[in-house]
């Protein structure tokens, strides 16, 4: 540690069979410009050389825990309980943090204490660490609120969050497999907790075909969908102006388009168009694709065809087909 006091930041990184990219990930944290942190690495019962790689480091900032295979959400909550810092920074074992990541996020949270979570833009990189494109996230409170019920407005491994805040929600919900972060963010949104994204690219986020369906643009599970739907429907019931109703109908349509029933999505889009006919020009793509029907779209998702298609589009054209615009 930089001194004998408690660390300002606890970086938490679960590891499971991550030998291929693990050393790069660890080095990217140890080489941060901000130094008063602890690095909590939790091995989730790896069966490759991950443990050996971690144990090769002799850095007193690293706190290494070997555990049985219980899954990432359980290991994250374990890391939170062990954390001694005021803030918790997430990290994945195949990503790379830029050297000033912790410094910039810590400075922001210190400058704006009303903000309890801060994320960043990310560089999407491939298996060979080659940059594919930069993914920008919503910045203002309004932009974050617009996107959050549909897709997460944050890159999970790029966030820094006040420990006291995440503990107030009892950490991550261990019943969830791939939406533990999104549900937490939705709960924070519903409780009017301020969150922001920096206009900086501070994390290199690795995608590869092995992780396409579980890490990059992975659709949330049913609980995440239900939570977002409930949030939007409640706001729609309380909406008093056509402008509010229009926004909410479009978002409900997008939510159903990405996660639910195509006929319901189409109904929401048509209701939005009835309020503002010119919206047909921005919604025509969704209306057309909704004609494929729920069964066909469900089949394409189950076979991972849509995720892989988006992966290829991003690699070839640097365009994310899942990007939500307000």
C-alpha positions, 0 to 999 in steps of 0.5 A: 500500500502507499501508506498504512491507512485503509485503501481508497479503492478496492478493485475486485476481479473474479477469475475463472479459467482466465490464463490466456489474458490474465497477466495483462489484466493484472498488470493493467491494475498494478500499473495504475497512476493512482496507487492507494488501492487493494486488488482483491482477486477471487479465483472461482475454482479455476482448472487451468493455470490461473492460480499459478499466474496469480501466485507468481506476483509478489505485490502486497496490494494483491489479496488473493482468495481461492474458492470453489466454483460458485459463479461470478455473482457469488464471488463478487459479493464475497469480494465486496465483503472483503473490501476495505476501500471506500469505493469498489472498482470492477475488473474482468480477467480478460480486460485491460484498464488504462493506466489512469482509470482509477485516478480519473474515476476517483477524482470524479467521485471526490469532486461530485460526492452526490454521484455514487457510481461512475462508469466510462466509455470503452475500447472494444478489442479482439482476441489479439488486443486489436482495437475494433471500435470505441463504444460510448455510453450515455453521460447525463442523468436523462440519457442514462434514465432513457436507456437503462430499462432497455439495456444497461447504460454502463459497462460493468467491468468499467464502473467504480461505485461507493461501497456503502451504496452497493451494500445498501442493496445487499450487493448483487442478486445471486439468483441472476446469471447475467443481469446482476449488474443491470438489476442493481443499476435499475434499483439504483435508478428507481431509488434516485441514486445519481450515476454518470459515465465519464467522457473518457475511454478508460477500459479495453473490453475484450470480445471473442467468439467464446464470450460473445453470448455471455459478455458482449451485448448479451441480452439480459435474462427474464428478471431484468426484462421484467424489472425494466418493463415494470419500471416503464409501465409505472411511469407510463401510467403516471405520464401526463403529457404527450411528450412523456407518453411518446418517449415511454411508448417508444422505450416499451417498444424497444424493450419488447423488440429486444427482449419480448413479444414482437406483436407487443413491440409493434403495438407500442411503436404504432401507438407512439406514431399515433401521437407523433406521425413523423416518428415512423421514419425513426421506427421503420426498421423496428416495425419491419423486423417485428414482422418476422414474428416472435418465434423466428426472433426467439429462434435466432436468439436461442441459436446465438445468431443475432449476437454473432451477427452483431459481433461481425457487424461491429468487427466489419463496420464498427457499428453496434446494432444494439445501440439505443438512442434517445 
